[in-house]
Amino acid sequence: MRRREFLGIAAATPLMAANGWPGFRGNGASILDDGRIPTEWAPGRNIAWTSELAGYGQSSPVIWEDKVLVTSVDGPEKEHLLIRCLDLQSGRGLWERSLAASERIKSSDMVSKGAPTPAADAGGFYVFFESGDLLAMDHSGEPLWSRALTREYGGFQGNHGIGNSLRPGSQSLYLAVTHAGPSYLLSIDRATGRNRWKTDLSSRVAWTTPAILRAGEQEILILSANGSVSAYDGGSGDLLWTVENVKGNTLASPTVAGDLVLIGSSERGSNLALRLGPGAGQAPEILWRATGATAYFNSPLALNGLVFLVNKVGVAFALDQETGNELWNTRVGECWASPLGAGGNVYFFTKSGKTEVYRAGRDPEQLASNETGAAGRLYGVAASGGALLLRFGSELVCIRSGRGK
Protein backbone atom coordinates (compact mmCIF):
# COMPACT_ATOMS: atom_id res chain seq x y z
CA MET A 1 0.00 0.00 0.00
CA ARG A 2 1.31 3.44 -0.88
CA ARG A 3 2.50 5.45 2.12
CA ARG A 4 2.89 9.19 2.40
CA GLU A 5 4.83 11.50 4.65
CA PHE A 6 2.30 13.46 6.71
CA LEU A 7 3.55 16.46 8.68
CA GLY A 8 7.11 15.17 8.54
CA ILE A 9 6.48 11.62 9.78
CA ALA A 10 5.39 8.36 8.23
CA ALA A 11 1.73 7.94 9.05
CA ALA A 12 0.83 4.68 10.76
CA THR A 13 -2.25 3.11 12.26
CA PRO A 14 -2.10 3.59 16.05
CA LEU A 15 -1.73 0.54 18.26
CA MET A 16 -3.08 0.15 21.76
CA ALA A 17 -0.95 1.46 24.61
CA ALA A 18 0.36 -1.17 27.03
CA ASN A 19 -1.51 0.53 29.89
CA GLY A 20 -4.93 -0.61 28.77
CA TRP A 21 -7.93 0.72 26.85
CA PRO A 22 -8.04 4.44 27.68
CA GLY A 23 -11.12 5.68 25.83
CA PHE A 24 -13.86 5.10 23.28
CA ARG A 25 -12.64 2.46 20.81
CA GLY A 26 -9.45 2.29 22.85
CA ASN A 27 -6.93 4.14 20.74
CA GLY A 28 -9.67 5.49 18.49
CA ALA A 29 -9.16 2.72 15.94
CA SER A 30 -10.40 -0.42 17.76
CA ILE A 31 -7.11 -2.20 17.10
CA LEU A 32 -5.53 -4.41 19.76
CA ASP A 33 -1.91 -5.49 19.25
CA ASP A 34 -2.46 -8.63 21.27
CA GLY A 35 -3.21 -12.12 20.01
CA ARG A 36 -4.29 -13.50 23.39
CA ILE A 37 -7.98 -12.67 23.08
CA PRO A 38 -9.92 -15.93 22.67
CA THR A 39 -11.81 -16.51 19.45
CA GLU A 40 -14.30 -18.86 21.11
CA TRP A 41 -16.31 -18.72 24.33
CA ALA A 42 -19.57 -19.91 25.85
CA PRO A 43 -21.06 -20.29 29.34
CA GLY A 44 -18.52 -22.45 31.20
CA ARG A 45 -15.72 -21.76 28.73
CA ASN A 46 -13.39 -18.76 28.54
CA ILE A 47 -15.72 -16.54 30.58
CA ALA A 48 -13.58 -15.34 33.49
CA TRP A 49 -16.23 -13.39 35.40
CA THR A 50 -19.47 -11.46 35.16
CA SER A 51 -20.59 -8.46 37.19
CA GLU A 52 -24.06 -7.01 37.54
CA LEU A 53 -24.17 -3.23 37.19
CA ALA A 54 -26.57 -0.90 38.95
CA GLY A 55 -28.66 1.28 36.67
CA TYR A 56 -28.29 1.11 32.89
CA GLY A 57 -25.62 2.28 30.50
CA GLN A 58 -24.70 2.36 26.83
CA SER A 59 -21.08 3.42 27.28
CA SER A 60 -18.02 1.25 26.79
CA PRO A 61 -15.75 0.38 29.72
CA VAL A 62 -12.24 1.81 29.92
CA ILE A 63 -9.19 0.04 31.33
CA TRP A 64 -6.09 1.45 32.99
CA GLU A 65 -3.60 -1.19 34.07
CA ASP A 66 -5.57 -3.48 36.43
CA LYS A 67 -8.63 -1.24 36.85
CA VAL A 68 -11.87 -1.13 34.85
CA LEU A 69 -14.22 1.86 34.94
CA VAL A 70 -17.81 1.71 33.75
CA THR A 71 -20.64 4.28 33.91
CA SER A 72 -24.43 4.05 34.13
CA VAL A 73 -27.47 6.19 34.91
CA ASP A 74 -30.53 5.42 37.01
CA GLY A 75 -33.92 6.89 37.85
CA PRO A 76 -36.96 8.02 35.83
CA GLU A 77 -35.16 11.27 34.95
CA LYS A 78 -31.65 9.81 34.88
CA GLU A 79 -31.06 11.75 38.08
CA HIS A 80 -28.46 9.32 39.44
CA LEU A 81 -25.05 9.17 37.77
CA LEU A 82 -23.27 5.93 38.64
CA ILE A 83 -19.55 5.17 38.36
CA ARG A 84 -18.07 1.80 39.24
CA CYS A 85 -14.45 0.63 39.32
CA LEU A 86 -13.60 -3.09 39.20
CA ASP A 87 -10.50 -5.25 39.28
CA LEU A 88 -9.70 -6.48 35.77
CA GLN A 89 -8.46 -9.89 36.87
CA SER A 90 -11.25 -10.89 39.25
CA GLY A 91 -14.18 -8.57 38.53
CA ARG A 92 -14.24 -7.62 42.21
CA GLY A 93 -15.72 -4.19 42.87
CA LEU A 94 -13.10 -1.71 44.10
CA TRP A 95 -15.24 1.38 44.60
CA GLU A 96 -18.47 3.03 43.49
CA ARG A 97 -19.68 6.62 43.24
CA SER A 98 -23.23 7.93 42.88
CA LEU A 99 -23.73 11.57 41.93
CA ALA A 100 -26.77 13.77 41.40
CA ALA A 101 -27.20 14.88 37.80
CA SER A 102 -27.02 18.63 37.32
CA GLU A 103 -29.80 18.39 34.74
CA ARG A 104 -32.63 15.86 34.78
CA ILE A 105 -33.82 14.34 31.53
CA LYS A 106 -36.80 12.01 31.22
CA SER A 107 -35.59 8.49 30.57
CA SER A 108 -37.02 6.50 27.67
CA ASP A 109 -35.92 3.97 25.08
CA MET A 110 -35.49 6.83 22.59
CA VAL A 111 -32.83 8.82 24.47
CA SER A 112 -29.26 8.08 25.51
CA LYS A 113 -28.72 6.30 28.82
CA GLY A 114 -25.19 6.79 30.05
CA ALA A 115 -23.95 6.68 26.45
CA PRO A 116 -20.71 8.75 26.57
CA THR A 117 -17.64 6.59 27.21
CA PRO A 118 -15.17 7.85 29.87
CA ALA A 119 -11.39 8.18 29.53
CA ALA A 120 -8.41 7.09 31.61
CA ASP A 121 -4.74 7.91 32.07
CA ALA A 122 -2.00 7.67 34.70
CA GLY A 123 -3.58 10.54 36.62
CA GLY A 124 -7.07 9.12 36.96
CA PHE A 125 -10.43 8.69 35.27
CA TYR A 126 -12.51 11.30 33.41
CA VAL A 127 -16.27 10.96 33.01
CA PHE A 128 -18.89 12.80 30.94
CA PHE A 129 -22.64 12.25 31.14
CA GLU A 130 -25.50 13.45 28.89
CA SER A 131 -26.64 15.65 31.80
CA GLY A 132 -23.58 17.80 31.01
CA ASP A 133 -21.67 16.69 34.09
CA LEU A 134 -17.95 16.39 33.43
CA LEU A 135 -15.68 15.23 36.24
CA ALA A 136 -12.32 13.73 37.11
CA MET A 137 -11.26 11.42 39.92
CA ASP A 138 -8.08 9.63 40.84
CA HIS A 139 -7.69 5.87 40.59
CA SER A 140 -9.09 5.51 44.13
CA GLY A 141 -12.26 7.40 43.21
CA GLU A 142 -11.37 10.60 45.04
CA PRO A 143 -12.71 13.68 43.19
CA LEU A 144 -10.23 15.96 41.44
CA TRP A 145 -12.49 18.48 39.68
CA SER A 146 -15.99 18.76 38.22
CA ARG A 147 -17.96 20.93 35.80
CA ALA A 148 -21.56 21.20 34.58
CA LEU A 149 -21.36 22.06 30.89
CA THR A 150 -25.11 22.61 30.53
CA ARG A 151 -24.91 25.36 33.15
CA GLU A 152 -21.92 26.92 31.42
CA TYR A 153 -23.08 26.72 27.80
CA GLY A 154 -26.79 25.84 27.86
CA GLY A 155 -28.80 22.64 27.71
CA PHE A 156 -28.41 19.99 25.05
CA GLN A 157 -31.08 20.00 22.35
CA GLY A 158 -32.24 17.02 20.31
CA ASN A 159 -34.58 14.07 20.27
CA HIS A 160 -32.14 11.37 21.35
CA GLY A 161 -29.80 12.95 23.88
CA ILE A 162 -26.01 13.16 23.77
CA GLY A 163 -23.63 10.33 22.95
CA ASN A 164 -20.31 12.11 22.36
CA SER A 165 -17.39 10.56 24.25
CA LEU A 166 -14.20 12.01 25.68
CA ARG A 167 -11.05 11.56 23.60
CA PRO A 168 -7.81 11.57 25.65
CA GLY A 169 -4.89 13.39 24.05
CA SER A 170 -1.30 13.74 25.19
CA GLN A 171 -2.00 16.76 27.41
CA SER A 172 -5.69 17.49 26.98
CA LEU A 173 -9.06 15.83 27.01
CA TYR A 174 -11.00 16.59 23.85
CA LEU A 175 -14.78 16.68 23.74
CA ALA A 176 -17.06 17.50 20.82
CA VAL A 177 -20.59 18.39 21.93
CA THR A 178 -22.71 18.27 18.79
CA HIS A 179 -26.48 18.76 19.07
CA ALA A 180 -29.37 20.81 17.69
CA GLY A 181 -28.33 23.83 19.77
CA PRO A 182 -25.03 25.73 20.00
CA SER A 183 -22.34 23.07 19.51
CA TYR A 184 -18.67 23.24 20.40
CA LEU A 185 -15.33 21.48 20.58
CA LEU A 186 -13.34 21.66 23.83
CA SER A 187 -9.73 21.08 24.81
CA ILE A 188 -9.69 20.51 28.58
CA ASP A 189 -6.67 20.55 30.86
CA ARG A 190 -6.53 17.14 32.53
CA ALA A 191 -5.12 18.44 35.80
CA THR A 192 -7.48 21.37 36.40
CA GLY A 193 -10.54 20.74 34.23
CA ARG A 194 -10.25 24.23 32.74
CA ASN A 195 -10.57 24.90 29.04
CA ARG A 196 -7.38 25.27 27.07
CA TRP A 197 -9.59 26.43 24.23
CA LYS A 198 -13.18 26.29 23.00
CA THR A 199 -14.15 26.31 19.33
CA ASP A 200 -17.77 27.03 18.48
CA LEU A 201 -19.39 24.76 15.90
CA SER A 202 -22.55 25.12 13.86
CA SER A 203 -25.54 23.22 15.20
CA ARG A 204 -25.11 19.61 14.12
CA VAL A 205 -26.72 16.55 15.67
CA ALA A 206 -24.16 13.74 15.94
CA TRP A 207 -23.05 11.15 18.50
CA THR A 208 -19.55 10.97 17.07
CA THR A 209 -16.20 11.25 18.85
CA PRO A 210 -13.11 12.91 17.30
CA ALA A 211 -10.16 10.84 16.16
CA ILE A 212 -6.63 12.05 16.86
CA LEU A 213 -3.90 12.14 14.25
CA ARG A 214 -0.49 12.49 15.92
CA ALA A 215 2.51 13.97 14.14
CA GLY A 216 5.39 14.25 16.58
CA GLU A 217 4.08 16.42 19.40
CA GLN A 218 1.31 17.89 17.27
CA GLU A 219 -2.23 16.56 17.54
CA ILE A 220 -4.88 17.08 14.90
CA LEU A 221 -8.52 16.33 15.66
CA ILE A 222 -10.69 14.79 12.95
CA LEU A 223 -14.41 15.38 13.52
CA SER A 224 -17.10 13.73 11.40
CA ALA A 225 -20.50 15.22 12.18
CA ASN A 226 -23.71 15.50 10.16
CA GLY A 227 -22.76 16.92 6.80
CA SER A 228 -19.01 17.41 6.93
CA VAL A 229 -15.63 16.13 8.06
CA SER A 230 -13.28 18.72 9.58
CA ALA A 231 -9.78 18.88 11.03
CA TYR A 232 -8.78 21.10 13.96
CA ASP A 233 -5.41 21.99 15.42
CA GLY A 234 -5.21 20.30 18.83
CA GLY A 235 -3.06 23.10 20.21
CA SER A 236 -5.29 26.03 19.26
CA GLY A 237 -8.66 24.70 18.10
CA ASP A 238 -8.20 26.43 14.74
CA LEU A 239 -10.02 24.91 11.78
CA LEU A 240 -7.55 23.41 9.31
CA TRP A 241 -9.81 22.01 6.59
CA THR A 242 -13.33 20.80 5.89
CA VAL A 243 -14.79 18.27 3.46
CA GLU A 244 -18.45 19.04 2.74
CA ASN A 245 -21.31 17.10 1.17
CA VAL A 246 -21.14 14.11 3.48
CA LYS A 247 -24.55 12.76 4.44
CA GLY A 248 -25.68 10.53 7.29
CA ASN A 249 -22.45 10.77 9.32
CA THR A 250 -24.22 11.22 12.66
CA LEU A 251 -23.28 7.98 14.47
CA ALA A 252 -20.04 6.43 13.21
CA SER A 253 -16.81 8.07 14.37
CA PRO A 254 -13.84 8.56 12.01
CA THR A 255 -10.94 6.12 11.91
CA VAL A 256 -7.33 7.08 11.14
CA ALA A 257 -5.49 4.35 9.22
CA GLY A 258 -2.05 5.35 7.99
CA ASP A 259 -2.46 8.37 5.73
CA LEU A 260 -6.19 7.72 5.38
CA VAL A 261 -9.19 8.91 7.34
CA LEU A 262 -12.13 6.52 7.02
CA ILE A 263 -15.65 7.92 7.35
CA GLY A 264 -18.69 5.82 8.18
CA SER A 265 -22.23 6.88 7.31
CA SER A 266 -25.73 5.45 7.06
CA GLU A 267 -26.08 6.94 3.55
CA ARG A 268 -24.77 5.35 0.38
CA GLY A 269 -22.02 7.37 -1.26
CA SER A 270 -20.92 8.95 2.02
CA ASN A 271 -18.77 6.08 3.31
CA LEU A 272 -15.41 7.24 2.09
CA ALA A 273 -11.65 7.35 2.48
CA LEU A 274 -9.81 10.67 2.65
CA ARG A 275 -6.11 10.68 1.77
CA LEU A 276 -4.27 13.21 3.90
CA GLY A 277 -2.00 15.80 2.38
CA PRO A 278 1.60 16.56 3.40
CA GLY A 279 0.69 19.68 5.40
CA ALA A 280 -1.65 20.35 8.31
CA GLY A 281 -3.64 23.00 6.44
CA GLN A 282 -3.93 21.08 3.20
CA ALA A 283 -7.33 19.59 2.50
CA PRO A 284 -7.32 15.85 1.83
CA GLU A 285 -8.34 14.21 -1.41
CA ILE A 286 -11.30 11.87 -1.54
CA LEU A 287 -9.62 8.59 -2.43
CA TRP A 288 -12.84 6.61 -2.82
CA ARG A 289 -16.52 6.42 -1.97
CA ALA A 290 -18.09 3.04 -1.29
CA THR A 291 -20.91 2.40 -3.74
CA GLY A 292 -23.01 -0.02 -1.68
CA ALA A 293 -21.55 -0.49 1.78
CA THR A 294 -22.80 1.65 4.67
CA ALA A 295 -22.27 1.87 8.42
CA TYR A 296 -24.62 2.70 11.28
CA PHE A 297 -23.88 2.98 15.03
CA ASN A 298 -20.51 1.26 14.66
CA SER A 299 -17.39 2.89 13.23
CA PRO A 300 -15.09 1.66 10.43
CA LEU A 301 -12.33 -0.82 11.25
CA ALA A 302 -9.12 -0.92 9.20
CA LEU A 303 -7.14 -4.16 9.42
CA ASN A 304 -4.80 -6.06 7.08
CA GLY A 305 -5.42 -3.65 4.20
CA LEU A 306 -9.19 -4.02 4.53
CA VAL A 307 -11.99 -1.80 5.82
CA PHE A 308 -14.90 -3.38 7.68
CA LEU A 309 -18.36 -1.79 8.04
CA VAL A 310 -21.70 -3.07 9.38
CA ASN A 311 -24.92 -1.54 8.10
CA LYS A 312 -28.26 -0.87 9.78
CA VAL A 313 -29.66 -4.35 9.14
CA GLY A 314 -26.53 -6.21 10.24
CA VAL A 315 -24.70 -6.91 6.98
CA ALA A 316 -20.91 -6.72 7.36
CA PHE A 317 -18.83 -5.50 4.42
CA ALA A 318 -15.13 -6.00 3.69
CA LEU A 319 -13.65 -3.37 1.35
CA ASP A 320 -10.21 -2.97 -0.14
CA GLN A 321 -8.60 -0.15 1.84
CA GLU A 322 -6.90 1.41 -1.21
CA THR A 323 -9.75 1.23 -3.71
CA GLY A 324 -12.96 0.90 -1.69
CA ASN A 325 -13.97 -2.07 -3.83
CA GLU A 326 -16.23 -4.52 -2.04
CA LEU A 327 -14.57 -7.91 -1.54
CA TRP A 328 -17.31 -9.68 0.37
CA ASN A 329 -20.32 -9.22 2.59
CA THR A 330 -22.14 -11.42 5.06
CA ARG A 331 -24.94 -11.05 7.57
CA VAL A 332 -23.64 -10.96 11.15
CA GLY A 333 -26.53 -9.22 12.92
CA GLU A 334 -27.24 -5.64 13.94
CA CYS A 335 -24.34 -4.04 15.82
CA TRP A 336 -24.18 -1.08 18.20
CA ALA A 337 -20.56 -1.64 19.29
CA SER A 338 -17.79 -1.12 16.76
CA PRO A 339 -15.89 -4.17 15.48
CA LEU A 340 -12.54 -5.01 17.07
CA GLY A 341 -9.35 -6.07 15.31
CA ALA A 342 -7.11 -8.45 17.29
CA GLY A 343 -4.74 -11.25 16.32
CA GLY A 344 -5.52 -10.83 12.63
CA ASN A 345 -9.22 -11.40 13.28
CA VAL A 346 -12.34 -9.22 13.28
CA TYR A 347 -14.82 -9.45 16.14
CA PHE A 348 -18.36 -8.30 15.28
CA PHE A 349 -20.43 -7.61 18.42
CA THR A 350 -24.15 -7.86 17.75
CA LYS A 351 -26.83 -6.10 19.77
CA SER A 352 -28.34 -9.48 20.66
CA GLY A 353 -25.15 -10.43 22.51
CA LYS A 354 -23.57 -12.76 19.95
CA THR A 355 -20.02 -12.16 18.80
CA GLU A 356 -19.18 -13.31 15.28
CA VAL A 357 -15.45 -13.80 14.66
CA TYR A 358 -14.00 -13.71 11.13
CA ARG A 359 -10.52 -13.87 9.70
CA ALA A 360 -9.48 -10.44 8.41
CA GLY A 361 -8.93 -11.68 4.87
CA ARG A 362 -10.00 -11.01 1.32
CA ASP A 363 -12.39 -13.94 1.43
CA PRO A 364 -14.99 -14.54 4.17
CA GLU A 365 -13.83 -17.10 6.73
CA GLN A 366 -15.87 -17.40 9.90
CA LEU A 367 -13.98 -18.72 12.91
CA ALA A 368 -16.65 -18.75 15.62
CA SER A 369 -20.07 -17.58 16.79
CA ASN A 370 -20.10 -16.93 20.53
CA GLU A 371 -22.63 -16.22 23.27
CA THR A 372 -22.23 -15.38 26.96
CA GLY A 373 -25.71 -16.00 28.33
CA ALA A 374 -26.00 -12.36 29.40
CA ALA A 375 -29.36 -10.67 28.92
CA GLY A 376 -30.07 -7.43 27.09
CA ARG A 377 -28.23 -5.46 24.44
CA LEU A 378 -24.49 -5.47 23.95
CA TYR A 379 -23.37 -1.83 23.73
CA GLY A 380 -19.61 -1.56 24.10
CA VAL A 381 -16.32 -3.38 24.48
CA ALA A 382 -12.82 -2.91 25.86
CA ALA A 383 -9.77 -5.16 25.75
CA SER A 384 -6.40 -5.38 27.49
CA GLY A 385 -4.02 -7.93 28.96
CA GLY A 386 -5.64 -10.88 27.22
CA ALA A 387 -9.09 -9.91 28.50
CA LEU A 388 -12.09 -8.81 26.44
CA LEU A 389 -14.86 -6.92 28.26
CA LEU A 390 -18.41 -6.96 26.89
CA ARG A 391 -20.72 -4.28 28.26
CA PHE A 392 -24.44 -5.02 28.31
CA GLY A 393 -26.95 -2.50 29.67
CA SER A 394 -26.73 -3.78 33.26
CA GLU A 395 -23.98 -6.39 33.13
CA LEU A 396 -20.26 -6.61 32.40
CA VAL A 397 -18.73 -9.86 31.10
CA CYS A 398 -15.00 -10.64 30.97
CA ILE A 399 -13.73 -13.06 28.32
CA ARG A 400 -10.31 -14.62 28.91
CA SER A 401 -8.66 -17.91 27.97
CA GLY A 402 -9.24 -20.54 30.63
CA ARG A 403 -11.97 -22.77 31.96
CA GLY A 404 -14.05 -19.88 33.26
CA LYS A 405 -17.60 -19.70 34.53
N, C-alpha and C positions, 0 to 999 in steps of 0.2 A: 504494500500500500504506500502511495506517495506520502512523504512527510514534508512538513514545511517549518521553517524557523518562525516562531511567533514571539515577538517582543524579545528577541535575542536568545531564546532558548528553544530546544526541541520540544514541541508539545508532546505530552504523553497522557494516557488515561490514568487518573489517580488511583492508587491502591489504598486499601484500608490501613490506617495507623495501627501499630501494635497495641495501643492502649485500649482499643475496643471499637465501639460503634457510636460515634459522638453526636450524631444528629439524624435528621430525616434522610433516609436512604444511605445512612452511614457517611460515606465520603461524598455524597451527592451523586454517585454513579451506580450504587447497588452492586459493587464489585468487591468480592472477598478473596484476598490472596491466601487462601487456606483450603487445602483439600481434605480436611478432616471432617467436614460436615457430612453426616450420613446421607445416602440417597434413598434409603428405605427406612420406614418406621411404621409402627402400629401399636395399639394398646398392648403393653407387655414387652415391647421391643423398641429399644433406642429412645424411649421417652424417659428422661432423667427425673423430671418433677413437673408438677402442675401447681398453680397457685390461684385461688379464687381472689378476685379483685372487688373491692367495694365500689358501688356506683357503676358507671358505664363510660367507656371511652373508645374513641376511634383513632387515637394517636398510636404511633409506633413506640416501642421501648427504646431507650438509649443505654449504652454500656460504657462504663469507664473502669478499666481494670477488672476487679472482682465484684463491682456493684452494678445493679440494674435499676433504672428509674423508669416508672410508668405513671401516667396521669389519667384521671377520670373526673367526671362530674356527677353530681347527685342532686335530687330534689326536683319538684315540679317546675321550678324556674331556674334550674341549674345553679342554685344558690350556694351549693357546697363544692369547693374545688379540692380535689383529693390528689395527694402525691404519695407514692409508696416507693421505698427503696428495698431491694431484695439482694441476697447473696447469689451470685451467678452460679456457683457450684451446687448449692443445696436447695435454693429457692426459699430459704428461711427469710422471713421479714426482718429487716434491720431497723427501720423506723418508718413512721407515717406522719403526714401533716394534713390537716383539714383547715381550709381557709374560707372565709366568707367572700363571695363574688362581689366585686364593686358595682356590677350591673347585672340585674336579673333578667333572664330571657326565657320565655316560656319554652319548655322542652316538648319536642314532638319528633316523629320519625322523619320530618322534612328539614330539620335544622341540625347543625353540627353538635356533637356531644363529645367534648374533650378532644377535638380533632387535631389541633396543632401539636406537633411532636416537639419535645424539649431538646436541649443540647447539653453537652457535658465537656469538661476539660479538667486539667490538673487542679484548677482552683475551685471547682464545684459543679453544680447543676443549675441550669437556667430554664425557666418554665414560662410559657405563654398560654393563656386561655382565651376563648372567644368572648369572654366578658371584658377583655382589655387588660386584665391583670398580667403583669410581667414582673417576674421576681427571680432572685438568685439565692442560693443557699450553698453552704459548704457540703462536703461529702458526709458529714454527720447530721445534716438536716437543719443546721443553725442558719437563720436568715442573715443575708448579707445586704440586700437592698430590695426595694420593691417600687413599682410604679403602676398607675392606672391609666392606660393610654386613652380610654374613652373619656376620662375626665380632662385629660390634657388636650385632646384633639377632636372630641366629639364621638358620638356613638356610631357603631357599625351599621350600615344599611344594606339590606338585601333579604332575599327570601329564604336563604339556606344557611345563614351564619357565616362564620369565618373559619377557614381551614389552613391559613398560611402558617408555616413552621419557621422556627429560628434556624438560621444557618451560621454555624460557628466559623469565624475566620481566624487569622493568625493573632490579631489583637482585638478585634471587634466581634460583636454579635450583629448579624445582619437580619433585618426583618422587613419584608414587604407586606404592607397591609393594603389589600386591593379589594374594594367593595363599591357599592353604588353611590356612596358619598365621597367626600374628600379623601383620596388615597395618598399613600406616601411610602417612602423607602427610608429606613433608619439604619445608621451605624451606631452601635451602642458600646460604650466602654465596658468591658467585662468587670472591671474592679469596682466601678462606681455606679454603673447603671445610667450614667448621663449620656446624652447624645454627643457623638463626635460630629455628626452632621445629620440633616434631614432634608430629603429631596421630595418635593411635592409631585404627585403623579395625577394624571387625569383619572376621573372616576372609571373604574374598570373592575367588574366582578370576576374574580379568579381565586382559586384555592392554591395556587402554585407557590413554590419556594424557589428563590434564586439559586443558581449554580455558581460556583466560584472557579474562575480560571486563574491559576497562579503562574506568574512569570517572575522568577526571582523573589524579591520582596513585595512586588506589586500584586494586588488582587483586583480582578475585574469581575463584576457581578453581571450575570446573564439572567434577565427576567423575561419570562414568557407569560403574557397576560392579555387575554381577550382582545385580539386584533393586531398585536404587534409583538416583536421580540426586540429587546433593547439591552445595551451594555452600559454599565456605569462604572466610573472609577471608584474603587473601594476606598481610596484615601480621601477623596473630596466629595463624592456623590455626583460629580458632573456626568452628564449624558455624553457618551462617546459615539454611539450610532444606534439607529433603529431600522428594523426591517418591518415594513407595513404589509397590509393585505394578507394577514394570517387569520383564519377563522377557526372558532371552536377550541382555542387553546386556553381553556378556563380551568382545567383539572390537572393535566399532566405537566410535570415540571421538566425543565430542560436538562439535557445530559451532555457533559463535555467528554468527548472521546478523541484524544489526539488533537488535531487541528480542526476538528469538526464540532459543531454544536447541533445536537439532535433535538427536534421539536416534535412533541406529540400533540395530537388534536383529535377531536371527535368528528371533524369534517374531512371529507376526501379532498385531496389536493393541498392540505395544510399540514401534513406530516412530512417534514422536510429535513434536509441536512444543510447547514450553513458552513462553508469553508472560511475559516478566519484568515484575515489579511496579516501582513508582517508588522503592522503598527497598530497601537491601541485605538487610534481614532479612525482607522480605515474600516469602512463597512464591509462585511463579509459578502461573498458571492453565494447565491443559492446553488448548491451542487446538484441537488435533485429534489423532486417532490414525488412521494409515493402515489401511485395511481389508484390503488384499491385499499391498501392497508390503512387502518386508523387505530387510534388509542382511545382511552376513556379515563377512568380514575388513575390508572397506573401510568408510570413514566417509561420512556424508552430505555432499553438495556443494550449496551454495545459490548459484544464479547466475541473473540475469535474472528474478527472481520465481519461480523454479522450484527444486525440490529433487530431486536425483538420487540414487538408491540402486541397488545391484546385489546380487541375492540369491545364495544358495548355488550355484545351478545356472547362474548367468551371465545372468540376465534383468535388464536395466536398466529402471528405472522413472523417469518424469518426473511429479512431483506439483506441483500448485499450492501455492506457499509459504504462502498465507493460509488455504487451506481444507483442504489435504491430499488433494484430489480427484485421482485418477489421470488424467493427460492422455494418456499413451501408454506403451507398453512394447515392448521389442525385445530379442532375444537377442544379446549381445555376446561372451559367453564368461566363464568363471569368473575372478574378479579377486581378487588379494590386495591389491595397491596401491589406494589411494583415487583416485577420479577427480580430474582437474585441470580448473579453469576458467581459460581464457586466451583473450583476443581474442574473447570472445563465443561460444566453442566449449567443448565438453566432451570431454576425452580419457579414454577408458576403457582401462585397461592390463590386459590379460588375463594370466593365469598362463602361458599358452603362449608369450607374447612378442609377440603382436599388439597393436597399439593401434588402437582404433576411435574415430574422431573424428566427433562430431555437432554440429550447430548447437544452441545452447542456446535452443530455441524451443518453442512450444506444440504443434508438430507434429513428428514425427520426420523429420530430414533428415540423412542420413549424408553426410559430406564425403570420408572416406578410410578405408582399412583398410591399416595399415602393418606391415611386418616389418623386423627388423634383420639377421637371419641368426645372431644369438647363440643359444647353446644353453642349455637349462635354464629354470627358472622366473624370471619377472619379479616382483620383490618390492617395489621401492620406486622413487620418483622424486624429483627435485629440479629446480628451474628458476630461471635468473637470466641476465640479460644476453643474452637471445636464445637461450640454450642450454637444452636439455632433457636431463637425465641419466636414463638407465634403468639400474637396478641389478638384474642377474641374480645368481644365487648366487655365481659366481666370475668375473664380468665386468661392466665398466662401459662403457656406450655413451653417447656425446654426440651429440645431434641438434642441428644448426644449419643455417640456410639457406646453401646453397653447393653446389658440386659434390660434395665429400666423398669418402669412401672407397667 
